[in-house]
Amino acid sequence: MDHYDGEDNDYMQQEDDWDRDLLLDPAWEKQQRKTFTAWCNSHLRKAGTQIENIEEDFRDGLKLMLLLEVISGERLAKPERGKMRVHKISNVNKALDFIASKGVKLVSIGAEEIVDGNAKMTLGMIWTIILRFAIQDISVEETSAKEGLLLWCQRKTAPYKNVNIQNFHISWKDGLGFCALIHRHRPELIDYGKLRKDDPMTNLNTAFDVAEKYLDIPKMLDAEDIVGTARPDEKAIMTYVSSFYHAFSGAQKAETAANRICKVLAVNQENEQLMEDYEKLASDLLEWIRRTIPWLENRTPENTMQAMQQKLEDFRDYRRLHKPPKVQEKCQLEINFNTLQTKLRLSNRPAFMPSEGKMVSDISNAWGSLEGAEKGYEEWLLNEIRRLERLDHLAEKFRQKAAIHEAWTEGKEEMLQKKDYETASLSEIKALLKKHEAFESDLAAHQDRVEQIAAIAQELNELDYYDSPSVNARCQRICDQWDALGALTQKRSEALQRTEKLLETIDQLYLEFAKRAAPFNNWMEGAMEDLQDTFIVHTIEEIQGLSTAHEQFKATLPEADKERQAILGIHNEITKIVQTYHVNMAGTNPYTTINPQEINAKWDKVRQLVPQRDQALIEEHTRQQNNERLRKQFANQANVIGPWIQNKMEEIGRISIEMHGTLEDQLTHLRQYEKSIVNYKPKIDQLEGDHQLIQEALIFDNKHTNYTMEHIRVGWEQLLTTIARTINEIENQILTRDAKGISQEQLNEFRASFNHFDRKRTGMMDPEDFRTCLISMGYNLGEAEFSRIMSIVDPNRLGVITFQAFIDFMSRETADTDTADQVMASFKVLAGDKNYILADELRRELPPDQAEYCIARMAPYNGPDAVPGALDYMSFSTALYGESDL
């Protein structure tokens, strides 16, 4: 099968199945007869002959063979000159065989029918010839034959008002389509502005007359044939329009040249848009970083735990909601920058230099500052929460101890200042002395509590407690009162000792009761204090230590109960003596204010607080067990995810420098890696959820893993950035390979050379390794030449040469870079034999925005043959590509 097989041949086969019964329509048959006769004569006249009756003049096959020779440019077999029917059939068969040899399948058309003058078959045969030799080879924007011709008509008539070509019948009835085709290519032949859509006869006659007179297109139809028919014959219109196409085929070259210019301009405009997008995205990202860093650097502490918890929640929202989109923007910014630089290199344009302060390195530095501020802010938040937690605990403890002490000291100064001993009897004096001795014991027992209160106040000051002034004032009042109590106690003791000799007897039982009751009461108060003391623990070991201490305390209760019984026994003995000897004791113990009822009440309180303490310790133990479970749950996942991220980073690094398969294979492999990484995101989210539970539980350490959530986040962000950057590098390599025509073998050689001299195996060469590589390739490098090459491969002066820059340089050294010559050749086609080009010519051939783009970059033409509006199109190349590329 020859080269006409495929889509074009399929179309021919579809047209061969035409409904020949439609030719019985007199109007259509008349149009086809007239159009096909004129089309045949337009070719036969080149051989000095013509036909009058299409079905009669082709019967002997002689003019049919001559027609095929003229339109094909080939010689057919020698015709038979006899007048017999067999000779005519032989000649027609030779013509039909030639048509079939061109890949045309003739259906139901036989030589006998042509010889017999069958009009329907003769017209069908001529239509088949027209399709094959006048329409099939038409190709417009990857469409051919009928569709190509229709698309050509639509493109050419698109700018014209009232013209809408959708088919080859009713779209041409008003004649404006024919006039638009002529005006588009030869505007001087028709004044299109004077044509009216409601005057089809004038439009059609104008188009047909002008085409016959100036374009050498014979008049194939009359205006009446088209206007007088509801639906003009499609084949007649296609035949007529194809003549216009071939007449204007020379104009197609100019259109091709214009399209080439449009493509170059489109690339240039796209690059300019990419530059604007980069500048805007970089400005927005830097502005966000500039606003965020002061917020992260703010270390103003809050006074309450609730306020600090709100700051921590705000920080979590920043991490979870605000930062991830900016990470994606930063990654996309780097990808856009690399893509833009690659496109500029492929277009032989200078490298893009962003505005000052908006380089990729500037953004990376700003991002690093953001990361540093973020890390310091989180550490400060956690330390502040720990500090406030400690402060709240100490403040509560201070209030409890102070309240107990103040309750104890209430009325003590008034008691010590009494002078009741002056009028007391001897027994009362001795009683007052003993009572005072008991008070001194009690006072000494409270010395430790006062020191504890002072120590807690000092610690609150050191931790910068927000309510330190009130704490200090209360502590000062307690200390001042304590000093006053000491002085008053000493003074009263001296007074009582002076009257000690007056004392002859004392009730030892009261005294003993007072001496034993006071420390026991102190012990009970201390026990109640300890049992009600709040505790803060962070590990299960700490709560276990508290539980052990509590169990030890409970073990002392039997001995304490014995002491209580002994003290109560003393009081019972006193009562017995009083009752036995009728002693008038006024109903109270002169040596102490402690009574059995108070001891029993406090003892009951201690017994009541013990199970409450048990329950509190059990609940805390349960909470610590839950915290330990959260630690292990987080650690189990983190110990898997952390190594997984590291392994993926190493695998991506190996893929990017090893040579396994084509670039497309590597790109497919990397995208599969990217998909598997994205599919891993739910595990990261699950770990984030576990981490949030840990933070909500105020867990600050985890001995089961060395990985923190920050490590995982940073590793995950680096992994996403690395895979995206690596894919972008491979895509840019593919762009470079395809644009420069680099074969896979060349690419492998480039990679092998690059890997050989990449001694550090980082995927990038330093300048010395690059110099060694160039010398090994035969370059004779001086410092100036090497500096020039480095400005090409490292325009941003980062001190490294990537593989993409390496292959760009190598391909630039070997590839054909005649883009400027192609553009100039295209302008030359538009200019014709002139040394200049007119602005109106550019506006007619190019889209408006691209035409004005070219005109703005051309200098006026000042040659001797200059005319008004002439432009020097050679100046466009200088403006677009620079002097060095011409």
LUMDODO-32812 format. One line per field, with one value per residue (C-alpha): x, y, z. Coordinates in steps of 0.25 Angstrom, whole numbers. Layout:
N
u	c(X, ...) $
v	c(Y, ...) $
w	c(Z, ...) $
END
This chain:
886
u	c(0, 6, 6, -8, -13, -18, -27, -28, -30, -42, -48, -47, -54, -65, -67, -67, -80, -87, -102, -102, -117, -116, -111, -125, -128, -128, -122, -111, -108, -107, -98, -88, -88, -85, -74, -68, -67, -61, -51, -47, -45, -36, -26, -29, -26, -12, -11, -18, -32, -45, -59, -73, -81, -75, -82, -80, -66, -60, -67, -55, -45, -35, -38, -40, -25, -20, -27, -20, -7, -8, -13, -3, 9, 11, 10, -1, 0, -2, -16, -24, -27, -38, -53, -58, -65, -54, -44, -52, -54, -39, -35, -45, -40, -26, -30, -38, -26, -17, -27, -27, -12, -13, -20, -34, -44, -55, -68, -79, -71, -68, -62, -75, -83, -74, -73, -89, -89, -96, -96, -98, -85, -77, -80, -76, -63, -59, -63, -54, -42, -45, -44, -31, -24, -30, -35, -28, -14, -19, -14, -17, -12, -12, -25, -26, -36, -50, -47, -34, -41, -52, -42, -34, -47, -51, -37, -36, -50, -51, -48, -59, -73, -85, -76, -78, -73, -78, -80, -79, -94, -102, -90, -87, -100, -99, -85, -78, -69, -64, -61, -55, -45, -41, -40, -32, -21, -23, -30, -28, -37, -50, -55, -61, -67, -77, -83, -96, -101, -115, -110, -104, -105, -96, -86, -85, -84, -73, -65, -66, -63, -51, -46, -47, -41, -29, -27, -28, -40, -50, -64, -70, -84, -93, -99, -113, -109, -105, -116, -127, -125, -129, -116, -105, -98, -87, -77, -79, -76, -64, -58, -59, -54, -42, -38, -37, -29, -19, -19, -15, -5, 6, 0, 0, 16, 14, 4, 14, 24, 15, 11, 26, 28, 15, 21, 34, 26, 17, 29, 35, 22, 20, 34, 31, 18, 26, 35, 24, 18, 31, 33, 18, 19, 33, 28, 16, 24, 35, 24, 17, 31, 33, 20, 21, 35, 32, 20, 29, 40, 30, 34, 24, 20, 6, 1, -8, -8, -20, -14, -1, -10, -17, -3, 0, -13, -10, 4, -3, -12, 0, 7, -5, -13, -4, 10, 7, 2, 14, 23, 16, 17, 32, 34, 25, 33, 47, 40, 35, 49, 56, 46, 47, 62, 61, 51, 60, 73, 65, 61, 75, 71, 79, 76, 65, 70, 60, 59, 68, 65, 56, 66, 63, 75, 69, 56, 63, 70, 57, 51, 63, 61, 46, 49, 59, 49, 39, 47, 51, 37, 32, 43, 39, 25, 27, 37, 27, 16, 25, 28, 14, 10, 21, 17, 2, 6, 15, 5, -6, 4, 8, -7, -9, 2, 0, -14, -11, 0, -9, -20, -10, -5, -18, -20, -5, 0, -12, -10, 5, 2, -7, -3, -12, 0, 0, -13, -13, -12, 0, -6, -11, 4, 9, -1, 2, 17, 14, 4, 15, 25, 15, 13, 28, 29, 17, 24, 37, 29, 23, 37, 39, 26, 30, 43, 35, 26, 38, 45, 33, 32, 46, 44, 32, 40, 51, 41, 36, 22, 12, 6, 19, 16, 4, 12, 23, 14, 7, 20, 26, 14, 16, 31, 28, 17, 27, 38, 28, 23, 37, 40, 27, 29, 43, 37, 26, 35, 44, 33, 27, 41, 42, 30, 34, 38, 24, 20, 19, 11, 6, -3, 7, -4, -9, 6, 8, -5, -1, 13, 9, -4, 4, 13, 3, -7, 5, 7, -8, -8, 4, -2, -15, -6, 2, -11, -17, -5, -6, 4, 10, 17, 22, 25, 20, 32, 29, 15, 20, 29, 18, 9, 21, 22, 7, 8, 19, 11, -1, 8, 10, -4, -5, 6, 0, -14, -6, -1, -15, -20, -9, -12, -27, -23, -16, -28, -37, -28, -29, -44, -43, -34, -43, -56, -49, -43, -53, -42, -48, -41, -51, -53, -41, -26, -18, -6, -12, -24, -24, -35, -39, -50, -41, -31, -42, -48, -34, -31, -45, -41, -27, -35, -44, -33, -25, -35, -37, -22, -22, -32, -25, -12, -19, -25, -12, -5, -16, -13, 2, -1, -9, 2, 12, 3, 3, 18, 19, 9, 16, 29, 25, 20, 32, 42, 36, 33, 47, 55, 45, 47, 62, 62, 53, 62, 74, 66, 62, 77, 81, 71, 74, 89, 89, 86, 75, 67, 62, 59, 44, 47, 53, 42, 32, 40, 40, 25, 23, 31, 24, 11, 15, 20, 7, 0, 8, 2, -9, 2, 8, -6, -8, 5, 1, -11, -4, 6, -6, -11, 3, 3, -11, -7, 5, 15, 29, 38, 38, 49, 44, 49, 59, 50, 41, 30, 38, 48, 37, 31, 44, 48, 34, 35, 49, 45, 33, 42, 53, 44, 37, 50, 56, 44, 45, 60, 57, 45, 55, 65, 54, 51, 66, 68, 56, 58, 73, 71, 80, 80, 79, 93, 98, 90, 96, 110, 107, 102, 114, 124, 116, 116, 131, 135, 124, 134, 126, 114, 105, 98, 106, 120, 128, 136, 149, 143, 136, 149, 155, 143, 145, 160, 157, 148, 159, 155, 167, 163, 169, 164, 155, 149, 146, 140, 131, 127, 124, 115, 107, 106, 105, 98, 94, 108, 104, 118, 112, 108, 96, 94, 83, 93, 103, 95, 90, 104, 108, 96, 98, 112, 107, 92, 87, 84, 78, 65, 69, 71, 58, 51, 58, 55, 40, 41, 48, 36, 26, 35, 36, 47, 47, 58, 47, 33, 21, 13, 0, 6, 9, -4, -11, -3, -1, -11, -12, -4, 7, 8, 9, 19, 28, 25, 30, 43, 46, 54, 49, 55, 64, 69, 68, 56, 48, 34, 25, 22, 34, 41, 55, 51, 66, 66, 55, 66, 75, 64, 60, 72, 84, 96, 103, 93, 92) $
v	c(0, 14, 27, 30, 19, 24, 35, 42, 29, 26, 39, 35, 22, 30, 39, 27, 23, 35, 34, 35, 36, 50, 53, 51, 65, 74, 86, 78, 71, 84, 90, 78, 78, 92, 92, 79, 83, 96, 89, 79, 90, 98, 87, 82, 96, 94, 83, 91, 85, 85, 78, 83, 71, 64, 50, 50, 55, 45, 33, 29, 31, 39, 53, 45, 40, 53, 60, 50, 53, 68, 68, 57, 60, 46, 38, 28, 16, 18, 20, 12, 20, 11, 15, 2, 0, -9, 1, 12, 2, -1, 14, 16, 4, 10, 23, 15, 6, 19, 25, 12, 12, 25, 18, 21, 10, 12, 6, 3, 11, 2, 6, 1, 11, 23, 18, 17, 32, 29, 43, 39, 30, 40, 51, 41, 38, 52, 55, 44, 50, 64, 58, 51, 61, 74, 72, 60, 66, 79, 79, 90, 89, 74, 72, 68, 67, 72, 76, 82, 91, 95, 99, 107, 114, 117, 122, 131, 137, 138, 153, 156, 161, 153, 141, 128, 116, 103, 94, 94, 97, 108, 115, 120, 125, 139, 140, 147, 135, 135, 150, 149, 139, 148, 160, 153, 150, 161, 173, 182, 174, 175, 187, 177, 189, 192, 178, 174, 161, 163, 164, 150, 152, 164, 157, 144, 151, 160, 148, 140, 151, 155, 141, 139, 152, 153, 139, 130, 123, 119, 122, 109, 113, 124, 133, 128, 113, 116, 126, 119, 106, 104, 95, 97, 84, 81, 75, 87, 97, 88, 88, 103, 106, 96, 105, 117, 109, 105, 119, 125, 113, 123, 131, 119, 120, 134, 129, 118, 128, 137, 124, 122, 136, 135, 123, 130, 142, 133, 127, 140, 146, 133, 135, 149, 145, 134, 145, 154, 142, 138, 153, 153, 140, 143, 156, 150, 139, 148, 158, 146, 142, 157, 157, 144, 144, 156, 148, 136, 145, 151, 145, 153, 144, 142, 142, 131, 116, 119, 130, 122, 110, 119, 123, 109, 106, 118, 112, 99, 105, 112, 99, 91, 102, 114, 108, 96, 104, 113, 101, 97, 111, 111, 98, 103, 116, 108, 99, 111, 118, 105, 103, 118, 117, 105, 111, 123, 115, 107, 120, 125, 136, 142, 136, 142, 150, 153, 167, 170, 161, 152, 141, 127, 127, 140, 133, 120, 129, 136, 122, 118, 130, 126, 112, 117, 126, 115, 105, 116, 120, 105, 103, 116, 112, 99, 105, 116, 106, 98, 110, 115, 101, 101, 115, 111, 99, 108, 119, 109, 103, 117, 120, 107, 108, 123, 121, 110, 118, 131, 122, 117, 131, 137, 143, 139, 153, 157, 144, 147, 162, 158, 161, 151, 146, 159, 156, 141, 131, 123, 111, 120, 125, 112, 108, 120, 116, 102, 107, 117, 106, 98, 110, 111, 97, 100, 112, 104, 94, 105, 110, 100, 105, 119, 116, 108, 120, 129, 119, 117, 132, 134, 123, 130, 143, 136, 130, 144, 141, 151, 153, 154, 167, 162, 149, 157, 166, 154, 147, 160, 161, 146, 148, 161, 155, 143, 152, 159, 146, 142, 155, 154, 140, 143, 155, 147, 135, 144, 150, 136, 131, 142, 137, 122, 121, 124, 112, 100, 90, 88, 77, 69, 62, 74, 78, 64, 65, 78, 73, 61, 67, 78, 70, 60, 71, 77, 63, 62, 76, 73, 60, 67, 77, 66, 58, 70, 75, 75, 68, 69, 57, 54, 40, 27, 25, 38, 34, 21, 28, 36, 23, 17, 29, 29, 14, 16, 27, 18, 8, 18, 20, 9, 15, 29, 23, 17, 31, 37, 27, 30, 45, 42, 33, 45, 54, 43, 41, 57, 55, 44, 52, 64, 56, 48, 60, 70, 79, 93, 94, 103, 92, 95, 91, 103, 98, 96, 100, 86, 77, 63, 66, 74, 62, 53, 62, 64, 49, 46, 56, 49, 36, 42, 48, 35, 28, 41, 42, 27, 30, 42, 34, 23, 33, 40, 26, 23, 36, 33, 19, 26, 36, 24, 18, 31, 31, 17, 19, 31, 25, 12, 20, 31, 20, 14, 27, 34, 23, 22, 36, 35, 23, 30, 42, 33, 25, 38, 43, 29, 30, 45, 41, 27, 23, 13, 14, 26, 40, 36, 23, 31, 41, 29, 23, 36, 39, 25, 29, 42, 35, 25, 37, 44, 31, 31, 44, 38, 32, 46, 51, 40, 43, 58, 53, 45, 57, 66, 56, 56, 71, 72, 62, 72, 61, 67, 56, 42, 32, 22, 30, 40, 45, 58, 62, 74, 64, 57, 70, 75, 61, 60, 74, 72, 59, 66, 77, 67, 58, 70, 77, 64, 62, 76, 74, 61, 68, 80, 70, 64, 78, 80, 67, 69, 83, 81, 67, 60, 45, 35, 30, 45, 47, 34, 39, 53, 46, 36, 48, 56, 45, 42, 56, 57, 52, 56, 48, 60, 61, 74, 77, 88, 98, 90, 77, 84, 89, 76, 70, 81, 78, 63, 67, 74, 89, 98, 106, 120, 127, 137, 125, 117, 129, 131, 116, 117, 130, 121, 108, 116, 129, 131, 128, 117, 110, 97, 92, 83, 72, 81, 92, 82, 76, 90, 95, 82, 83, 97, 94, 84, 87, 96, 109, 116, 121, 135, 131, 124, 136, 145, 136, 136, 151, 151, 142, 153, 164, 157, 164, 177, 181, 185, 181, 189, 191, 188, 175, 170, 174, 166, 153, 153, 154, 168, 167, 160, 169, 181, 174, 172, 187, 192, 185, 189, 202, 210, 206, 217, 211, 218, 210, 214, 217, 223, 213, 204, 196, 190, 175, 172, 181, 171, 160, 170, 174, 160, 152, 162, 165, 152, 143, 149) $
w	c(0, -4, 4, 2, 12, 26, 30, 16, 9, 19, 15, 0, 3, 11, -1, -11, -3, -8, -11, -26, -26, -21, -35, -40, -34, -46, -38, -32, -45, -52, -42, -43, -58, -59, -47, -51, -66, -63, -53, -64, -74, -65, -66, -80, -86, -81, -92, -102, -102, -94, -93, -96, -91, -79, -81, -96, -97, -87, -94, -103, -91, -98, -92, -78, -79, -84, -71, -62, -68, -67, -52, -48, -56, -60, -73, -74, -83, -98, -102, -113, -125, -130, -131, -126, -113, -108, -111, -103, -91, -91, -91, -79, -72, -73, -67, -56, -53, -51, -41, -33, -33, -25, -14, -18, -17, -28, -24, -34, -45, -58, -71, -79, -71, -75, -90, -90, -85, -72, -66, -52, -52, -60, -50, -39, -45, -47, -33, -29, -37, -31, -17, -20, -27, -22, -8, -1, 0, 7, 21, 31, 46, 46, 39, 24, 12, 14, 29, 26, 15, 24, 35, 25, 21, 36, 39, 27, 29, 44, 45, 35, 40, 35, 31, 38, 30, 36, 24, 8, 5, 12, 18, 4, -1, 2, -5, 6, 9, -5, -4, 10, 4, -7, 2, 12, 2, -9, -1, -13, -22, -14, -5, 6, 14, 3, 2, 8, 14, 8, -7, -9, -25, -25, -15, -23, -36, -31, -25, -37, -47, -39, -37, -52, -56, -46, -40, -52, -45, -56, -53, -49, -44, -47, -36, -39, -37, -23, -19, -26, -18, -4, -1, -11, -16, -6, -16, -26, -14, -9, -24, -25, -12, -14, -26, -17, -7, -18, -24, -10, -6, -7, 4, 13, 14, 19, 30, 34, 36, 44, 53, 55, 60, 69, 76, 79, 84, 92, 99, 102, 108, 116, 122, 125, 132, 140, 145, 150, 157, 164, 168, 174, 181, 187, 192, 198, 205, 210, 215, 223, 229, 233, 240, 246, 252, 262, 267, 269, 276, 286, 300, 308, 319, 324, 338, 337, 332, 324, 316, 314, 309, 299, 294, 293, 285, 276, 273, 270, 260, 254, 252, 247, 239, 235, 233, 224, 212, 213, 212, 199, 194, 197, 190, 178, 177, 176, 165, 157, 158, 153, 142, 138, 137, 129, 119, 118, 115, 104, 98, 99, 108, 119, 133, 141, 153, 163, 170, 181, 194, 186, 182, 185, 195, 201, 203, 209, 219, 223, 225, 233, 242, 243, 247, 258, 264, 263, 271, 281, 283, 286, 296, 303, 303, 310, 320, 323, 325, 335, 342, 344, 348, 359, 363, 364, 373, 382, 383, 388, 397, 403, 405, 412, 422, 424, 427, 437, 444, 444, 450, 461, 464, 466, 480, 484, 485, 494, 502, 504, 508, 519, 533, 540, 549, 557, 564, 563, 574, 576, 569, 558, 557, 556, 546, 537, 538, 533, 522, 517, 517, 508, 499, 497, 493, 483, 478, 476, 468, 459, 456, 444, 438, 438, 431, 421, 418, 417, 407, 398, 397, 394, 383, 377, 376, 369, 359, 356, 362, 357, 371, 378, 385, 392, 396, 401, 409, 416, 418, 425, 434, 438, 441, 448, 456, 459, 464, 473, 478, 481, 489, 496, 500, 505, 513, 520, 523, 531, 538, 542, 546, 556, 563, 561, 575, 579, 572, 582, 574, 561, 555, 548, 540, 534, 530, 525, 517, 511, 507, 501, 494, 488, 479, 476, 472, 464, 457, 454, 448, 440, 435, 431, 424, 416, 413, 407, 400, 385, 377, 363, 357, 342, 343, 348, 357, 364, 367, 372, 381, 387, 388, 396, 405, 408, 411, 421, 427, 429, 436, 447, 450, 460, 468, 467, 472, 484, 487, 486, 495, 505, 504, 506, 518, 525, 523, 529, 541, 543, 543, 552, 562, 561, 564, 575, 582, 578, 572, 567, 554, 547, 537, 528, 527, 531, 523, 509, 500, 494, 499, 497, 488, 479, 478, 475, 464, 458, 459, 452, 441, 439, 438, 428, 419, 418, 408, 401, 399, 395, 384, 379, 378, 370, 361, 358, 356, 346, 339, 339, 333, 322, 320, 319, 309, 301, 301, 296, 286, 280, 281, 274, 262, 263, 263, 250, 243, 246, 239, 228, 225, 225, 216, 206, 206, 203, 192, 185, 186, 179, 168, 165, 162, 157, 142, 142, 129, 122, 128, 126, 134, 145, 145, 146, 157, 165, 163, 169, 180, 182, 182, 192, 201, 199, 203, 216, 220, 229, 238, 240, 243, 253, 259, 260, 267, 277, 279, 282, 292, 299, 299, 304, 315, 318, 316, 314, 312, 306, 309, 299, 286, 282, 272, 275, 266, 262, 256, 249, 243, 238, 232, 226, 220, 215, 208, 201, 197, 192, 184, 177, 174, 169, 160, 155, 152, 143, 136, 133, 128, 119, 114, 111, 104, 95, 92, 89, 82, 92, 90, 102, 100, 101, 113, 119, 116, 122, 135, 135, 134, 144, 154, 152, 156, 167, 177, 189, 183, 187, 173, 170, 166, 173, 163, 164, 161, 149, 144, 145, 137, 126, 125, 123, 111, 104, 108, 108, 120, 125, 136, 128, 120, 132, 139, 126, 127, 142, 139, 130, 139, 152, 149, 164, 169, 179, 177, 172, 158, 157, 147, 140, 138, 133, 122, 118, 116, 109, 100, 97, 93, 83, 79, 67, 73, 60, 67, 63, 48, 48, 53, 43, 31, 35, 35, 21, 16, 21, 15, 1, -8, 1, 11, 21, 26, 28, 41, 34, 28, 43, 48, 36, 38, 53, 65, 70, 83, 77, 65, 74, 82, 69, 65, 78, 77, 62, 58, 46, 33, 27, 14, 1, -3, 10, 10, 21, 32, 28, 39, 40, 44, 46, 59, 65, 66, 73, 83, 86, 86, 88, 79, 83, 77, 63) $
END
